[in-house]
Each structure stands twice: as structure tokens, then as C-alpha cells.
Amino acid sequence: MRVKINGVLTERELEIIIGCGADEVGIFIGQQYASPFFILPSTAARLVKMLPPGICPVMDTHITDHHELLSLMERSGIYTVNCIAGSRTKYLNCANDCRIMQKSYSIFS
């Protein structure tokens, strides 16, 4: 089982997530409505640079437009995308021709 922890906002939170042994880190960028969990692409890029090998950053976004997604990927350095717009969740690896890889499920405790 792979573990993804979503909503990292700060370097300190990322350090905790890394220490917990997460396989993936969900970073919220590209929102279409107000939310306290979204950060700027530049902040995301800084966090991605802190990740050790083996932990995959995942962009959680409301954006579905191809050109906007490419812009966010370039600015953030995140190339695995979880499109959370509407009721259709798609998990994409956009470095690999934007093919759907799997469904993404969120588990809340």
C-alpha cells in the first residue's frame, strides 16, 4: 500500500510528512475557489526541492485546462497530477502523455 499525505503548506509540515514515511505528498495548487489549503506554484517548487528521492510530489488541482496544467507543472516542478475538479477525479502522470494511471481515493480519519 502506498501512502499519500495531502495539503502540505510549509517546510515544517513537509519535514513531518517525510519523517512519517509517506510515499507521495499532495500539494494543492491551481484552485478555482477560495481554500486555505492551496499554495502558490513558487512555494510548491520550493517544497518539491526538499523532497528526498522516492517520495513523489502530486499536484492536487481544480484546473482541467491542458495549457493551464502545463504552466502549473513548469512553475511547480510537479508532473503527477490529481485533477479534483467536480465529481470526476483523475490521476495523471503528465510527464507520460497525460494518460490516466489510476483513480485517486481519499481516506479521512
Summary of the structure (lengths in Angstrom):
residues: 109
radius of gyration: 12.8
end to end distance: 16.9
largest distance: 35.1
contacts: 290
relative contact order: 0.17
helix: 31%
strand: 25%
